[in-house]
Amino acid sequence: MKTIYLTTVFAVLSAAASAQDHSAIHYNMGRAGAVTYATAPDTLWPASGPRLALKRKGQPLFFADAPAEKKLAGEGAVLFKENAGYASQGVLGIGQQDFVLEAWLQANARQGAADRLPAKTAVLAFGGGGSGYAVCRENGQWVLYLNGTAAASPIGPVVPGEWAHIAIAVAGNKAVAYLNGKKTPAEVAVARMPADTLFLGSSARMQAFSGLIYEARITPLAKGKFNPAKDLHFNQQAVVRNKQLAEARQKKVISAIASNRQVRTMEDADKVVVQEDWLVSRIATKSEVSFKPSPDGLSGKLGLSNGLISREFYIGDNLAGVSFKNLSNGAQFLRAVKPEARIKFGDTWFDIGGLSGQPEKSYLLESWLKDMVTDPMAFQFSGLEVLQPQARYPWQQKYNAAHADWPPKGLQVVMHYEPPAGRAEWKNSLKVSVHYELYDGIPVLAKWITIRNGTGAPVLVAETECEVLAVNQDQEKRLHVESDYSFALANADRRGSALMHYKGEPPAYHVGGSTTSWEVDKDYHTWASHNQAEDKFLDFPHHSLLVSRLPMGPSEMLAPQSVFTSFTTFELLHDSDDRERQSLAHRRFYRTLAPQVTESLLTGGITSHDRVELKNFITQMGELGFERLDIMAWPGISHDKLDTAYVALWKEIADFAKGKGIVMGGYELQVASRGRGADVDCVDPETGKPGSLFGQSVCIASKWKDTYYPNMWKFYDRTGLMTYNMDGPYHGDVCASTSHAHHRGLEDSQWKQWQTQVEVLHELQRRNMYVPIPDWYFLNGQSATGMGYREASANLTPQQQLLLGRQYIYDGTWHKTPTMGWMSLQLVGFYTNDPRVGLEPLADNLGRYETGLFQHLASGCQFTVRGKRLYDTPETKAMVSKWVNWFKQYREILTSDIIHIGRPDGRDIDLMLHVNAGIQHKGMLIAFNPTDRAITKAVKVPLYYTGIKRNAKITGGDGKEMEVALREGDFIDMQLTIPAGGFGWYLIQQGN
């Protein structure tokens, strides 16, 4: 068994202080480059001795790793693979005398390094013309050769990932090999060579050994006199001492975790698996973190679990995620180890944790873990702490929201990492932490990173990958991943329905495709390939590497003594391929982690600024039980206009509304599509002039934010408005300006503007305001967006709008709760005065008004009635009052999630089914008949997600009750009769 050490303290000294230093020639690759995987120099000159150059062939690469203190000094090595090599140019002139040839080398253990490697590969050689000495990597051994013939015994085993010091001492009549300062049985006779060329890596058409060489040196000896203690540049005592230090530190880390009182002891037989269906039953199992150290105290297994999902880590040479399971069905989501995150500081990528050397990437065996090693330039795990989940923004239950714990219950585990030893300037000053939050009762894990810059200089956080997962191909469709960096252009896809018009191939910052990217894993070579005819049918299963990253940036210049916080990635593990079940899980995700989406306010919308009209409208709203007033486009409200008369108007109206129990706000086109002046508008990166994808947008990382938003907050304070009805929030327009106050240029412009919009949303929630905006900032405090959006549909007749509206509800509630989507009933035309579009006079269109009112209330959507009045006769008022009261009586079930029985098509009865197993009214079936004939038919109603057992009690809108037994599969059969153009409703409860 290979002993595992933390690389941050692993030290192998490359030179003994007492070693002779009269080298004939010494080549040091430690400063052959600066960036890992960059091509090494064409010519390498010796660090000492004659000016005899090594000339490159093929493509040797610089790699930031070196033995011991050389790595601590920031040095590296050269990676030789395939036909990469170096050869000296000229004659050394010592092939006829005694000498020692030494080299520090390491067989590469990183992902895929040994895949398809020949049995015999070249390491180094000294000679020429087919004669001389050579060291090869052969069948897992270092082997000494003389004139093409192997020594009778090997030098010793190849241990991938560990530095080895190999020396060939040619003295007297024998040439003897030494491994790490110790004599080996590998020896050959001495051959005096006519040529003495030094070869590193590939030579004589033999492939290179897929490994690193830090240095090579040749030292002449007095004839026949060789003293290993003096003549080798190796100190075995220092190796032992530093190995002991490494073990001590590793044991300290393992011991600290094992003794943490918030970490329970992991027992393989003690894993709690929830048996109930989390979408039907309330889950009592709590999230926990557990740990099992190895008997020698040098490694261990760490686990996070809430009884629904688990994530496990192996702590050895570094920390690595080794398991991600859905416990309800035992499905394993991981096939291979990857870093826990990746960060690009400046021009260089760094792994955060992770282990390399997994022999096969299509599956992972625990027996492999002990032999896997860290990347020497990876940040190294140094410990953890256990915390409670954090509230990502302020929120209090309000506006008829469903009850939710905030912050959600669960646990947060913070994994801390130290910089690699090769970056001595960051030691004890640049800290990376990876945060994991696991929530009670829901199969979701959240993850983000923080970076603390304790150095005395700014650090560029150029790019981040907050999650990297090698996913089993059969689970790709069962892993839903999204982040809170979520808005129009970040999520946009060229295949999307927004009808955006791009010039040519758009850049990533215009079509981000979300922060979730499914890619081909370049380290995974054994997946079964399919021909091109099959790939599309199979939906490209080889795209099995999940990466969570920004479309551009963040490119944040992190100031000294500052903390960078990334976006947050959320991972939902599904247990089924069923679309409705996955959809319900997604909606429960929002209800739990963005609880403001359940806020529900019955809204009246008006376009007037006239005091009399407004107060009359508000009076009607109060009489009927409406709860929110929206001053709609156009003219809306200017939120930064602070002149006395304007503020006084809206304070008067807001106070009048408040007296009726109504909150209010007004429309404004705030950011997207609205320029605010050339000095603060977004600059098009292609032209260098003002311009953006959404018409002309202001840059909210310019000085504009320093005046507009403070004035907006003053306006809210002075008027008492309590809703933020903004059109055109930050949709994602980039800005190439280099003179704006709050961003440096193009690369950080999207990140900085997103941060500004998020700050605004968080402040709105701190003020307990209602936040409907047309975008997807739900995980940062947004309350609602459009259920479906096409402006032209506002000009259709009410009858057309009804059926289209039910289609919008059907389509929009696959990924939204009903209250996440707003809809409007137009009593007057929106873009037209055509009388066929509105419903005025209301008394003359009472039936259509009632159907439209019922449809929207019954859907549970975020509903606005738009017009100049809500009723015009006592009969109209009575009708509206009836259905508003009905909605409020059954609001809890009507705003619960919808089961999709069938998409309305205008040809038959269409149905909405609300379900909620956690309340008394467990279901509500809504039926519509869009045809011109009465329809009687039997319908099959799925009740599994109501939680009802055996018998269901059905109460119709006519007050009649009946009990119906559930059939196999938790369905009931119902006979419905709906009049032409009519509707019906049926309350569903637990029967006897």
Steps between C-alpha positions, in 0.01 A plus 500: 500500500627843406515738794302820435634844592377854474699653217525836672749347740636214292871571468781313331833677507672507166848567624708419806698784646807279508470378140785584264404789277762475228253392231630481150154609389164560670166550324215639711150510352357676804468835325426372151163674506234664713165354392414131528463326161673784317757377248851482650782708341656401170845512664597423860835626622682340794480663843873425542781347302586534131256696280365190332134545400218249510288524184127427505321248282126444500308696761627462856282704738572702810324368813486675835637224720843433648658306784462638851639845569545561129122497466476729800724740312254505210702280264362244261599215269462392140239245400610247237245292313462349154792627284603786732868517592823697530848408373835669570674669210872420499740275692541505878829317491457290814376170351846344550522566878313428823193714567158514666187568292210617718142606432188593694198354325136413558262275310188703433198387704257759372177421318564272204881529519569131459212421264621302198866539604735243338657238727843659457564875483810721506600706805861607437811377323872587490708384206444477126518281196308218668737481798486648849279502807122550511216499753161381379154462649406141433208299635470708814876504576791736450749295296873559431632423150853474358543494121135399459511212750314518832669440834411171664300677771282813479586820681167501683126551463346800327267682744294748296475839662809459721832662427788256462871572500685260267878493465736288287844487661767395249813420702771241456363207306131530593211735436253481792154658527381681814135577582429774751851480637502122544701253298289266286580158349493656153859504371683450173859493383674824418512602135725780384295696247636665188202744509336657803177673397237551772142414406196587715157351420444348158809362326583257220139503383385376843202679654560708811400365840208737571663664795692797638871573523607777734875487448784289358869532584822320415785522751854364427658276768855432607579162337338216690395715794128539565344592837118510487477722808720763336457452128118473477284812513251331727443498875313193623479631855321811378257281306412302811472814713266675260293189450450489877396865499253428222347210689473707816317778323269261320414328825428838655249584227331160526495518881344848494211377289453185706486701825258764369183465708284609209626204296355164588682171460424333170396139515432322175196326649362821652406696188149644533292462185162675490224259407219753442446691177635851567255647247205364698610471864677739733851363561624514860856373433765763567807575293827381650873476438692186596857378484691172508880522539729223379666286767837668440348848530640612164178501299127487546153515348275802554128489430210745470149356505139598564348155446403588143841563344860461613832639389823338612862608491828315539772686689846373415768678302227766456122509531293356215131439443451128444124444528177689431195280551126518496423285802137438406600280207871446565604672176866603489557823308883508495724290276835674559685738731532863398617811686244644741529830315740679265614861512696695244722747683643734241596280203531171692236244593523333842313193615336525840545157653464187292717194439656357184600152395158336465576213259157500332263796471174316431474369856678543833620229738574587862812284485654752259477797736801419716727515195363822356699821537445872494606742230795684655356831384158430651376679808526258792226410747584628848186449707129566530236665712130421542248784501128559458362603160512869423213719382616607155285810531259643760146364488200492731179312436256754351243561229316170556815294445508135599687425820868424447804488724739782414783439485412143409595237754797276435874544535791673332845344479789726406811330359814712532796484261854636512700612196738256328854497630623633169331833567699607801378860467148382588598292803275567799339791317286384206229264624234319296191351662240278333157522663242222488145539629275199542134559583257298708223324312609577143760326277694819430860604562619860458864586437710814467856619559655787691852638465671705771784718378730550798790600278621854461414515130188469283427154357310455173222242528467456126270197478340249735350155467295450814412142420667233287329159495579191294147363479386146428337510160180333616441778755559808284126566453439456871734774611350848488757775553440874502650800673403838638697663214180479303360764268405548136834493317673271751232237431435582133524233233495556124225241479290695754164670447598859582535586129833674550686595184875442501757597242687184409615269778424680827759509780444310825401815686198532268397133509635366826288188492493524883796440727451124455705347221505134395826424323711216368743386768847510341628252761228243426602285205311173545138605452330310221493719192202500270479586136365835395162353420454402866642798691195722454258222595697427816533872585881490509554300821878541473451863606534374856723763663294758684665839556338796675658828390420850379464570129764773549710613795471575786838661430486658844810676628488391863647772718729418795311397815182443298276198448366377167174302503402306189152433368322205661435173316200287601487129422169312510517122473192346341391145573295445187482585131132591531453858376230597750697365793816683394293815449344476846846455650620812319202699628556373857860613461380857440245487781774396741796708385316807364189511722394847383376330182192388695394858578154567356339841448177557311576805289317782332684680221431849368687741270381827650673780698168672571430520875126452460530203265762339719302539822181371339691197372660441842160531668361227277808287566448534875132411476576187301803382700778575253844530661742676266481803276720519191541831315559338165664609177459757383591747667592290804713668767845664490672370811787747506280808461514675835334834435257592776172487307577166335596335828196650672267352236626146549518527877137610501395211278711245691355618832148478361567146376662397827184605678314242291756226576664539159871523416602677182773568252541598139655408169830638379727391217810513714815352342469278194406691182531834675800719444579763761778693324812421297727528803312229693351278227635157407778511242486244218825295503491468121469873421642663812196729496178505703285205402363176642293198405186625676477825301707743704537413866655694782804336666408446863868470590550862395461813713128493411443250781646748750218747436202301370476234769551734798224719356280194450538401865415858603191487277385176664566642847311824430202349317451166677485300177556132576535324166778506239319468167801551274513406138845453352701401805859408421462245219872454437626769263879519515701821500845552350557835669829528691400822675183403684517528876419144605651270237839479330399400149308244295606188691359605838207711373234228508612376843506847653162600356346173624637576845337844489160357405531237773585767758181683404288185529644416841427851625143473371451182699657662806229766467229227474401609151335300224726443196340404165748547213527336155812290546628205708656635821286273718796364695589858592162629613277549192134410565341453158550523125271465201320168475558526125601801297389616159385861479295447186259269687378804697327617180298182457136462594415395858382161377834436327686623805313255723610184320850636439516592868428141604770380261742752655406365844551141389837576339624745763431287808729216401784698657312769694263490793172675406597811699833530315313597183292811452204532266257781423137529411463800267177690569624761252739462208870513570641608164171583335164668561320237290182419699528134400812466714371625836194413707345844543226563578548229763129441562449422131781241504432349841530138389835549329621707796400224739667226297821699472495590867437141609763356267780716636396470864460124466851467356649658814716723283621848592187666366436860390170644380584799281258780425351826624252327730428154634120517489235724350175360644394323822476177301855535373623581849322197645652270238853626561455488877373141481808370324750708696354359822510148353864548408592620848312209660695247294816702439728246669409219261455726195854632534633145544670318214321387187495147362497513120218276380487632144578814301189698402426465128156659466335173395404341829484557874838609639601457863721654766575296812654667805654266761644545849533202733594723793170685547132416562382584149731257325378551145295728277392394152406779261320422174435717192290437192624726218256361246154617396335178622444345842734209574450206735792265534691277739842625600786327677645716778846415648500551878835352607651842584198597711608236751143370518463133590217261416208742454474857380224739601393718205299820548374667182435865441129422538563380856437131425738254669603150405762248607705324237732205556852530362590252230839336461753771422316748725253615235131574531235502227268801486200572279497869401234704325611848395269736304610662177764765572465422871715382787483303823701436815533204734661505844685177592558388859586181686197273512392260772 
